């Protein structure tokens, strides 16, 4: 064991498998070390993996050998006394599957083993105590996901210091499958909330279209994420990502007593509960925001603009954003004027255009507000942007995401829809917001004048939003 060396980290041929040299301070009494030091080690590249349990394996005799086991959690392994020879095998699906790394550990060295990397060791001296931190509690559901590979597999080329036939092994470890038959560790699950809304449907279509696995889709009937009591139904350590596509979006009804309660529950309380469980279990939380968090006085809104919501809907969305931003691993995608598979402005205008074109229908023209400005956001673009941020490991934070292209008023968009649908854009008449409010028959929420969002930040990650006018043509076709 080497004393008084500096703390340092060494990467290995297995992605994410990190070896740490630990300073050990010795004197005539023995030695002392900082076995795991969160701030120093994360600064050197150790993931902030959030350990919740500490385990110790005592190995009475030289030659005790254990493994090769891959569990669905991260481990930080060190030796309290004695010495081991360790062998690690990547059992995650991908290009590095089957990669092997070996080294010796004594109290002056430690190793971080990411989820899905098979772990094994051989005690080299009597009385070896092997200790490890893990970031998930054992459960039956977790155990179902374990995977294994045989210690003696010749394809692994592990040179055990003590021949395995001379070692103490469990009967189970003797009969694990060879690498060629080993089951890769499945990735952590992804939960999608609000799966039957416009965005939820687009996310499901993206997942199915790209053949992605490990997704769980929930609507309010299977998981009401605004209800604190429903969180106990899930083993959250099995999840790696939650995409929150659920929200209360009835902007005008949010101004009523019943709507106000529903909006605060879905848009503020629900995201706050998701953020708490995501922080506790190192889950990445994806959440969708709105231009309504701003008052619309700026012509172009970037991600740093302070919140200034005008109505209840905007206030609840801002509260949800604040809660989600407190989650260490989060993406907030801010959108405006969302269009997908469901009730929306474009479908309404398309139906009105058809009515105006029908000679048997008495509808002769349609009035649309001409002094509110923004861009449409298509849910297909939103789904693609979400997976781009996740797959690219983009920096966590808030990203504006709408269609690209020119900024237009609701009236201009309505005319475009009418012209594309039936060539009757001249049947759309512009009105002011004031005129719209004056003629409203029910509660109306105040709306931002300017809803255009700055796309610079998300474009810098390599994602290019589609021009909303091109998306509109495809949508109507």
PyMOL commands that set and color helices and strands:
alter all, ss='L'
color gray80, all
select helices_A, chain A and resi 38-43+140-143+154-156+164-166+171-174+179-181+198-209+228-233+236-238+253-255+257-280+291-293+312-325+345-357+379-391+410-422+425-427+433-439+456-460+468-476
alter helices_A, ss='H'
color red, helices_A
select strands_A, chain A and resi 8-11+18-21+24-27+30-33+53-59+65-70+75-81+84-90+100-105+109-113+117-123+128-134+147-148+189-193+215-217+239-244+284-290+330-335+338-339+366-369+373-374+377-378+397-400+408-409+428-431
alter strands_A, ss='S'
color yellow, strands_A
deselect
rebuild
show_as cartoon
